[in-house]
Amino acid sequence: MASNKKVASLLEKKRLISKEIEDLQSMCEHKNKIIKSTKENEASPNTVIRRICEDCDRIVGMPTQHEIYEFLDGTR
């Protein structure tokens, strides 16, 4: 298989998997939320602290300043 066809095939699989994840996340009720450090976006090496659904791994909100301090094990 030519390299460009292999890449195209893998990109299509990635698109289908992303769509399936999106569908599962949209059906999730997000009942179990945790504070977690996660990538800012797929291409970025930077991390951010967000409220994440523990069941589907979707970002569901921003933590409060108090939650951030507790997550980082600091108190102010």
C-alpha positions as MATLAB code, in Angstrom:
seq = 'MASNKKVASLLEKKRLISKEIEDLQSMCEHKNKIIKSTKENEASPNTVIRRICEDCDRIVGMPTQHEIYEFLDGTR';
ca = [
       0.000    0.000    0.000;
       1.371    3.381   -0.938;
       2.250    5.689    1.898;
      -0.377    8.301    0.977;
      -3.133    5.669    0.837;
      -2.088    4.352    4.247;
      -2.217    7.874    5.683;
      -5.635    8.496    4.122;
      -6.908    5.204    5.544;
      -5.611    6.016    9.033;
      -7.080    9.529    8.917;
     -10.471    8.084    7.981;
     -10.285    5.624   10.888;
      -9.343    8.514   13.195;
     -12.334   10.523   11.939;
     -14.715    7.599   12.538;
     -13.340    6.962   16.031;
     -13.578   10.673   16.903;
     -17.182   10.713   15.721;
     -18.019    7.644   17.832;
     -16.394    9.230   20.919;
     -18.323   12.457   20.274;
     -21.602   10.508   20.042;
     -20.923    8.623   23.294;
     -19.969   11.834   25.105;
     -23.109   13.622   23.928;
     -25.288   10.777   25.308;
     -23.467   10.719   28.663;
     -25.241   12.343   31.619;
     -21.912   13.506   33.155;
     -22.868   12.463   36.682;
     -19.337   11.667   37.912;
     -17.216   14.818   37.668;
     -13.600   15.114   38.751;
     -10.918   17.793   38.579;
      -8.132   16.761   36.250;
      -5.181   18.142   34.333;
      -5.742   17.679   30.612;
      -4.243   18.849   27.325;
      -5.349   22.307   26.244;
      -6.135   20.890   22.804;
      -5.037   17.915   20.725;
      -2.063   19.653   19.124;
      -0.836   21.517   22.204;
       1.664   20.229   24.747;
       0.164   22.641   27.327;
      -2.080   21.313   30.051;
      -4.977   22.984   31.848;
      -7.008   22.053   34.926;
     -10.650   21.360   34.092;
     -13.745   19.642   35.478;
     -13.973   16.360   33.528;
     -16.667   13.687   33.343;
     -15.058   10.591   34.818;
     -17.242    8.299   32.694;
     -16.688    9.733   29.207;
     -13.588   11.965   29.689;
     -15.327   15.078   28.307;
     -14.544   18.559   29.650;
     -17.714   19.687   31.401;
     -16.654   22.900   33.092;
     -14.146   25.047   34.844;
     -13.130   24.287   38.440;
     -13.422   26.959   41.107;
     -10.275   28.546   42.525;
     -10.781   26.452   45.678;
     -11.036   23.230   43.633;
      -7.830   24.145   41.789;
      -5.985   24.685   45.096;
      -7.266   21.365   46.422;
      -6.251   19.627   43.183;
      -2.764   21.103   43.415;
      -2.693   20.259   47.147;
      -2.222   23.893   48.084;
      -4.151   26.065   50.469;
      -4.517   29.835   50.560;
];
